[in-house]
Amino acid sequence: MILDDLSNASLYHGLHPSLKEAFDFLEQADLKGLAPGRHAICGERVFAGVDEYQTKKPEAGFWEAHRKHVDVQVVLLGQEWIGAGRVSDMQASPYDAEKDLLKLEGHGDRILMRPGLFAVFFPQDAHMPGLAVDQPEPVKKMVIKIRWDAQDGA
């Protein structure tokens, strides 16, 4: 997992070409003006989803991870806690390959996400997004999905 300020995104360009494409999009896009929905970056290999929602209490969330994609999560408006942990420390449910979703049970830490920060969750990183800081509040968030499995050459 990586947690950093958006102004430092260029430090991570060398990790993977698709990660550079994602960070280039973050630098060039009007983040606050992005409409909810899907935004193409590089076809099905790199794309962004923008969503607006109410944060939830931790008991309403669940741990998840992905095998084929890396998430770059950016809160555009509002703030939320995101649970962060290691997949290897948790109990996994059967993997849903169609949704690229591995639901998990266990414990982890949390990180405070607010505008100006980004978090990158790799396949070994469990996360529980969308958690209320104090009380549920509206959030606008972008999640960039990067194809990261063996078919991508990573």
Secondary structure by P-SEA (a helix, b strand, c coil): ccccccccccccccccaaaaaaaaaaacccccccccccccccccccbbbbbbbbbbccccccccccccbbbbcccccbbbbbbbbbccccccccccccccbbbbbbbbbbbbbcccbbbbbccccccccccccccbbbbbbbbbbbbccccccc
